[in-house]
Amino acid sequence: METIDFSVFLKQTAAAAGIDQDTIPNSFFTQMRDFADRRVAQAWDRCEWPGAIRYNQPTVNSSGNLNKFTYPTGADVILNVYNEDPRQGTNVARYGFSLTYDGTNQEVIIPEADTSVWVEYKEAPPSFTGDAFKAGNNYSSGDQVYANGNFYKVTSSLQPAGVFSLMLSQGHVAIEKKIPKIFQSFLVRACYADYLKANGQTQQAAIEEQQSELIIFREIEKVQRVQGQHRRIEMNTY
């Protein structure tokens, strides 16, 4: 899925709000970060975007009469479980499945399947939660920071942290998922609408909200109608 830097979205939204793109205040960045985190998740749920669909062949474990595997890392929702890779076969079988939690891991139970399956899932959306990186701060593994126009996850604890470019070259941080480019126009309009609402400009916010809906609807139409990317419907026979 083609992506854009968070800084591109940030500057475009600042321009819409009449804020100098070269001197964006931290308060505006924090506001847009929180708005974008929510709005990207909303757009992500609106469609099974082809660029978000993943496939893998998990390790299936047997327990009594049950076959199960661990919920795929990074998955948002599981769409289907097949007996073979559905991208390569035309007569694949689809298995029923249910989800459970064993106290440590979320698991997928496949009562009717054998020990060889393929799982089709939609990966989790990008998430934006970090503050701007500051040299000298203490960072723990798993923290998120904003630097170089994007968000990064801290992969190893640092007390105190040094220069960001050095941390990056030494592998102490790894870039997070970026904003999908297909969401760019929607996100600018939707987050600007949130900004207007936060500042009491409800009428103008409603106009921007409506425009954002038209934009995301057109992107959904491209997937479902223009490009014709319909998912295969399988019928059970008896």
Contacts in CASP RR format, 6 or more apart in sequence:
PFRMAT RR
TARGET T0000
AUTHOR 0000-0000-0000
METHOD contacts of the structure
MODEL  1
METIDFSVFLKQTAAAAGIDQDTIPNSFFTQMRDFADRRVAQAWDRCEWP
GAIRYNQPTVNSSGNLNKFTYPTGADVILNVYNEDPRQGTNVARYGFSLT
YDGTNQEVIIPEADTSVWVEYKEAPPSFTGDAFKAGNNYSSGDQVYANGN
FYKVTSSLQPAGVFSLMLSQGHVAIEKKIPKIFQSFLVRACYADYLKANG
QTQQAAIEEQQSELIIFREIEKVQRVQGQHRRIEMNTY
1 49 0 8 1.000
1 51 0 8 1.000
1 52 0 8 1.000
1 180 0 8 1.000
1 181 0 8 1.000
1 182 0 8 1.000
2 180 0 8 1.000
2 181 0 8 1.000
2 182 0 8 1.000
3 177 0 8 1.000
3 178 0 8 1.000
3 179 0 8 1.000
3 180 0 8 1.000
3 181 0 8 1.000
4 178 0 8 1.000
4 179 0 8 1.000
4 181 0 8 1.000
4 184 0 8 1.000
5 149 0 8 1.000
5 150 0 8 1.000
5 178 0 8 1.000
5 179 0 8 1.000
6 36 0 8 1.000
6 128 0 8 1.000
6 146 0 8 1.000
6 149 0 8 1.000
6 150 0 8 1.000
6 151 0 8 1.000
6 178 0 8 1.000
6 179 0 8 1.000
7 149 0 8 1.000
7 150 0 8 1.000
8 179 0 8 1.000
8 184 0 8 1.000
9 32 0 8 1.000
9 36 0 8 1.000
9 179 0 8 1.000
9 184 0 8 1.000
9 187 0 8 1.000
9 188 0 8 1.000
9 191 0 8 1.000
10 24 0 8 1.000
10 29 0 8 1.000
10 32 0 8 1.000
10 149 0 8 1.000
11 21 0 8 1.000
11 24 0 8 1.000
12 184 0 8 1.000
12 188 0 8 1.000
13 32 0 8 1.000
13 187 0 8 1.000
13 188 0 8 1.000
13 191 0 8 1.000
13 192 0 8 1.000
13 195 0 8 1.000
14 20 0 8 1.000
14 21 0 8 1.000
14 24 0 8 1.000
14 28 0 8 1.000
14 32 0 8 1.000
15 21 0 8 1.000
16 188 0 8 1.000
16 192 0 8 1.000
17 28 0 8 1.000
17 192 0 8 1.000
17 195 0 8 1.000
19 25 0 8 1.000
19 28 0 8 1.000
26 132 0 8 1.000
29 132 0 8 1.000
29 146 0 8 1.000
30 131 0 8 1.000
31 195 0 8 1.000
31 198 0 8 1.000
32 191 0 8 1.000
32 195 0 8 1.000
33 128 0 8 1.000
33 129 0 8 1.000
33 130 0 8 1.000
33 146 0 8 1.000
34 128 0 8 1.000
35 190 0 8 1.000
35 191 0 8 1.000
35 194 0 8 1.000
35 195 0 8 1.000
36 128 0 8 1.000
36 179 0 8 1.000
36 187 0 8 1.000
36 191 0 8 1.000
37 127 0 8 1.000
37 128 0 8 1.000
37 129 0 8 1.000
39 186 0 8 1.000
39 187 0 8 1.000
39 190 0 8 1.000
39 191 0 8 1.000
39 194 0 8 1.000
40 125 0 8 1.000
40 126 0 8 1.000
40 128 0 8 1.000
40 179 0 8 1.000
40 180 0 8 1.000
40 183 0 8 1.000
40 187 0 8 1.000
41 125 0 8 1.000
41 127 0 8 1.000
42 190 0 8 1.000
43 183 0 8 1.000
43 186 0 8 1.000
43 187 0 8 1.000
43 216 0 8 1.000
44 52 0 8 1.000
44 76 0 8 1.000
44 125 0 8 1.000
45 125 0 8 1.000
46 216 0 8 1.000
46 220 0 8 1.000
47 219 0 8 1.000
47 220 0 8 1.000
47 223 0 8 1.000
47 224 0 8 1.000
48 79 0 8 1.000
48 122 0 8 1.000
48 223 0 8 1.000
48 231 0 8 1.000
49 122 0 8 1.000
49 180 0 8 1.000
49 182 0 8 1.000
49 223 0 8 1.000
50 223 0 8 1.000
50 229 0 8 1.000
51 180 0 8 1.000
52 76 0 8 1.000
52 122 0 8 1.000
52 123 0 8 1.000
52 125 0 8 1.000
53 79 0 8 1.000
53 120 0 8 1.000
53 121 0 8 1.000
53 122 0 8 1.000
53 123 0 8 1.000
54 72 0 8 1.000
54 75 0 8 1.000
54 120 0 8 1.000
54 121 0 8 1.000
54 122 0 8 1.000
54 123 0 8 1.000
55 85 0 8 1.000
55 86 0 8 1.000
55 87 0 8 1.000
55 118 0 8 1.000
55 119 0 8 1.000
55 120 0 8 1.000
55 121 0 8 1.000
56 72 0 8 1.000
56 118 0 8 1.000
56 119 0 8 1.000
57 85 0 8 1.000
57 116 0 8 1.000
57 117 0 8 1.000
57 118 0 8 1.000
57 119 0 8 1.000
58 69 0 8 1.000
58 70 0 8 1.000
58 72 0 8 1.000
58 108 0 8 1.000
58 117 0 8 1.000
58 119 0 8 1.000
59 69 0 8 1.000
59 70 0 8 1.000
60 67 0 8 1.000
60 68 0 8 1.000
60 69 0 8 1.000
60 110 0 8 1.000
60 113 0 8 1.000
60 114 0 8 1.000
60 115 0 8 1.000
60 116 0 8 1.000
60 117 0 8 1.000
61 67 0 8 1.000
61 68 0 8 1.000
61 69 0 8 1.000
62 115 0 8 1.000
65 111 0 8 1.000
66 109 0 8 1.000
66 111 0 8 1.000
67 109 0 8 1.000
67 110 0 8 1.000
67 111 0 8 1.000
67 113 0 8 1.000
67 114 0 8 1.000
67 115 0 8 1.000
68 100 0 8 1.000
68 107 0 8 1.000
68 108 0 8 1.000
68 109 0 8 1.000
68 110 0 8 1.000
69 107 0 8 1.000
69 108 0 8 1.000
69 110 0 8 1.000
69 117 0 8 1.000
69 119 0 8 1.000
70 105 0 8 1.000
70 106 0 8 1.000
70 107 0 8 1.000
70 108 0 8 1.000
71 78 0 8 1.000
71 99 0 8 1.000
71 105 0 8 1.000
71 106 0 8 1.000
71 107 0 8 1.000
71 108 0 8 1.000
72 78 0 8 1.000
72 119 0 8 1.000
72 121 0 8 1.000
74 123 0 8 1.000
74 124 0 8 1.000
75 121 0 8 1.000
75 122 0 8 1.000
75 123 0 8 1.000
75 124 0 8 1.000
76 121 0 8 1.000
76 122 0 8 1.000
76 123 0 8 1.000
76 124 0 8 1.000
76 125 0 8 1.000
77 121 0 8 1.000
77 122 0 8 1.000
78 97 0 8 1.000
78 99 0 8 1.000
78 108 0 8 1.000
78 119 0 8 1.000
78 120 0 8 1.000
78 121 0 8 1.000
79 120 0 8 1.000
79 121 0 8 1.000
79 122 0 8 1.000
80 86 0 8 1.000
80 94 0 8 1.000
80 119 0 8 1.000
80 120 0 8 1.000
81 94 0 8 1.000
81 95 0 8 1.000
81 96 0 8 1.000
81 97 0 8 1.000
81 108 0 8 1.000
81 110 0 8 1.000
81 113 0 8 1.000
81 117 0 8 1.000
81 118 0 8 1.000
81 119 0 8 1.000
81 120 0 8 1.000
82 92 0 8 1.000
82 93 0 8 1.000
82 94 0 8 1.000
82 95 0 8 1.000
82 117 0 8 1.000
82 118 0 8 1.000
82 119 0 8 1.000
82 120 0 8 1.000
83 92 0 8 1.000
83 93 0 8 1.000
83 95 0 8 1.000
83 113 0 8 1.000
83 114 0 8 1.000
83 116 0 8 1.000
83 117 0 8 1.000
83 118 0 8 1.000
84 92 0 8 1.000
84 116 0 8 1.000
84 118 0 8 1.000
85 92 0 8 1.000
85 118 0 8 1.000
86 92 0 8 1.000
86 118 0 8 1.000
86 120 0 8 1.000
86 232 0 8 1.000
94 234 0 8 1.000
95 110 0 8 1.000
95 112 0 8 1.000
95 113 0 8 1.000
95 117 0 8 1.000
96 110 0 8 1.000
96 111 0 8 1.000
96 112 0 8 1.000
96 113 0 8 1.000
97 108 0 8 1.000
97 109 0 8 1.000
97 110 0 8 1.000
97 113 0 8 1.000
98 108 0 8 1.000
98 109 0 8 1.000
98 111 0 8 1.000
99 106 0 8 1.000
99 107 0 8 1.000
99 108 0 8 1.000
99 109 0 8 1.000
100 106 0 8 1.000
100 107 0 8 1.000
100 109 0 8 1.000
101 107 0 8 1.000
108 119 0 8 1.000
110 117 0 8 1.000
125 177 0 8 1.000
126 176 0 8 1.000
126 177 0 8 1.000
126 178 0 8 1.000
126 179 0 8 1.000
126 180 0 8 1.000
127 144 0 8 1.000
127 176 0 8 1.000
127 177 0 8 1.000
128 144 0 8 1.000
128 151 0 8 1.000
128 176 0 8 1.000
129 144 0 8 1.000
129 151 0 8 1.000
130 143 0 8 1.000
130 144 0 8 1.000
130 145 0 8 1.000
130 146 0 8 1.000
130 151 0 8 1.000
131 145 0 8 1.000
131 146 0 8 1.000
132 145 0 8 1.000
132 146 0 8 1.000
132 147 0 8 1.000
133 145 0 8 1.000
133 146 0 8 1.000
133 147 0 8 1.000
133 152 0 8 1.000
133 161 0 8 1.000
133 164 0 8 1.000
134 161 0 8 1.000
135 160 0 8 1.000
135 161 0 8 1.000
135 162 0 8 1.000
135 163 0 8 1.000
135 164 0 8 1.000
136 160 0 8 1.000
136 161 0 8 1.000
136 162 0 8 1.000
137 160 0 8 1.000
137 161 0 8 1.000
138 157 0 8 1.000
138 158 0 8 1.000
138 159 0 8 1.000
138 160 0 8 1.000
138 161 0 8 1.000
139 145 0 8 1.000
139 154 0 8 1.000
139 157 0 8 1.000
139 158 0 8 1.000
139 159 0 8 1.000
139 161 0 8 1.000
140 154 0 8 1.000
140 157 0 8 1.000
141 154 0 8 1.000
141 155 0 8 1.000
141 156 0 8 1.000
141 157 0 8 1.000
142 153 0 8 1.000
142 154 0 8 1.000
142 155 0 8 1.000
143 153 0 8 1.000
143 154 0 8 1.000
144 151 0 8 1.000
144 152 0 8 1.000
144 153 0 8 1.000
144 154 0 8 1.000
144 176 0 8 1.000
145 151 0 8 1.000
145 152 0 8 1.000
145 154 0 8 1.000
145 164 0 8 1.000
145 173 0 8 1.000
146 152 0 8 1.000
147 164 0 8 1.000
147 173 0 8 1.000
148 164 0 8 1.000
148 168 0 8 1.000
150 175 0 8 1.000
150 176 0 8 1.000
150 178 0 8 1.000
151 175 0 8 1.000
151 176 0 8 1.000
152 168 0 8 1.000
152 173 0 8 1.000
152 174 0 8 1.000
152 175 0 8 1.000
152 176 0 8 1.000
153 173 0 8 1.000
153 174 0 8 1.000
153 175 0 8 1.000
153 176 0 8 1.000
154 172 0 8 1.000
154 173 0 8 1.000
155 171 0 8 1.000
155 172 0 8 1.000
155 173 0 8 1.000
155 174 0 8 1.000
156 171 0 8 1.000
156 172 0 8 1.000
158 167 0 8 1.000
158 172 0 8 1.000
161 167 0 8 1.000
161 172 0 8 1.000
164 173 0 8 1.000
167 173 0 8 1.000
179 187 0 8 1.000
182 219 0 8 1.000
183 216 0 8 1.000
183 219 0 8 1.000
185 215 0 8 1.000
186 212 0 8 1.000
186 215 0 8 1.000
186 216 0 8 1.000
186 219 0 8 1.000
189 208 0 8 1.000
189 209 0 8 1.000
189 211 0 8 1.000
189 212 0 8 1.000
189 215 0 8 1.000
190 208 0 8 1.000
190 209 0 8 1.000
190 212 0 8 1.000
192 208 0 8 1.000
193 205 0 8 1.000
193 206 0 8 1.000
193 208 0 8 1.000
193 209 0 8 1.000
193 212 0 8 1.000
194 205 0 8 1.000
196 202 0 8 1.000
196 204 0 8 1.000
196 205 0 8 1.000
196 208 0 8 1.000
197 205 0 8 1.000
223 229 0 8 1.000
224 230 0 8 1.000
END
